[in-house]
Amino acid sequence: MKDSTLKTRRTKQREIILDILRSTNLHPTADWIYEKVRQKMPNISLGTVYRNLKILRDMGELIELDCGGAFSRFDANIRPHYHFTCQICGKIIDIEEPVHHEIEEAIAHKTGFEIAYYCMGFFGKCGRCKEAPAA
């Protein structure tokens, strides 16, 4: 997804956003990131955070996850990996099992498409929600 036409200049805002994302495994929303960035840069706007998240995504520095929720979530772990999303509490967990590139190879061979990447996720109940008594 890296686009060589993008401004790849490292700005203070981008560095802070990446540092915050790299320091958590929560897969936070842009609003959560904004609140953390404001602790270091009180005058930053929400629009600036959104704009820089998009630039960082397009530069390949982070992943934007659309897990069927109302808001995108972000991940600084750009190594190929899967995600599990709990449908009860909304927690997103990295799955560090080997990624099966055979899927994209089979689809590319069958269709003739050139596949840049694919997004596969798992959905269900996390361990804590699975064990919680029914309400």
N, C-alpha and C positions, 0 to 999 in steps of 0.2 A: 504494500500500500504506500510505500515511500514515493513521494512525488518530488522530483528534482527541481521543479519550478517553484516550490515553496520557499519562503524565507526561512532558512534553517538557523537563523541567528539565535543564540542562547540568550534569553532575557532573564532578568531577575525573577519575573513572574513565573516563567516556565520552569525555572530551576526549583522554585519553592513548591509549585504544583507537583512536579515529579518527586521531590523529596518527601512530600506528604503522602503521595500515593505509594511510594516505595517503602514507607514506614508502617503500612497497614496491610492487612489481608482481608479487609472488610468489603472490598469492591464497592466503594462509596458512590453516592450520587454527586452531581455537580454542586448542589446546595451544601452538602456536608463538606466538600472540599473547600468551597467558598468560605465557610465559617472558620475552617482551620487556617486558610491563607490569610484571612483578615486579622488573625492573631499576630501575624508577622508583618503584614502590610495593611494597616487599618483603612487606608484610603482606596483600596482596590474595589472595583465594581464587580457585580455578579456577571455582567456582560463581558468584562475582560477575562474572567475565569472561564466562562463558556467558550469564548473565542480561542483562548489558549489551549483548552482541552481539545477543541477541534483541530487546531494546528498540530498539537502533539500527537493526536491520533493519526492525522494525515502524514506526519513525519515517521510514523512507525514506532514512536516512543511509548505508546500505551495502547490498550485495547478498549474500545467502547462496547459494552455488552448491552444487548436488548434482550432481556430475559422475560419478556411478556408482561412486564410491569409498566407502570405509568411513566417511570423515569429511567433513563439510561444509567448504567453503572459503569465504573471505570476500573481498570486493572493495569498496574505497571509491570506485571509479569507478562512479557511479550513472547516467552517461549511457547511453542505449541502445547496446549493443554486443554482439557475439558473442564466444564463447570457443572456443579450440582446446585440447583436452586430449590430451597425449601418452600413449598407452596403454602405453608402455614405461617412461619415467622419471616420469610423473605430472605433469609441468610443465603449468601452465595459462597460456595466452598470450591477451592481448586481441587481437581482430581489429577494427581500426578502419575497416572498410569500412562504407559506408552501410547502415543497418538498413532492411530492406524491410517497411515498415508495410503494404504491400499484402496480405501474408499474413494479418495479423490482421483487416484490413478484409474480405477475402474470406470468412474463417471467420465473422466476426460477421454478415455479410450472409446467408450460407448457413444459419446456425444460429439467428440471432436472439439470440445471446449478447451480453452486454456484456463485452468483454475488457479487463481491467485492464492486463495485460502478458503477454508470453510469453517463454519461455526456449528458445533454440535454441543448440546447441553442435555443434562439430565434433570428431571423434575420429580419431586415427591416430598416425603417428610424426612427431615433430618433426625438424628438419633434422639435429641432432646424432645422434639415435637412428637415423635413416634411413641415415646414412653409416657408422654403427658396424658393424664386421664381426660376422657372425652368431656367436653363442657355441656 
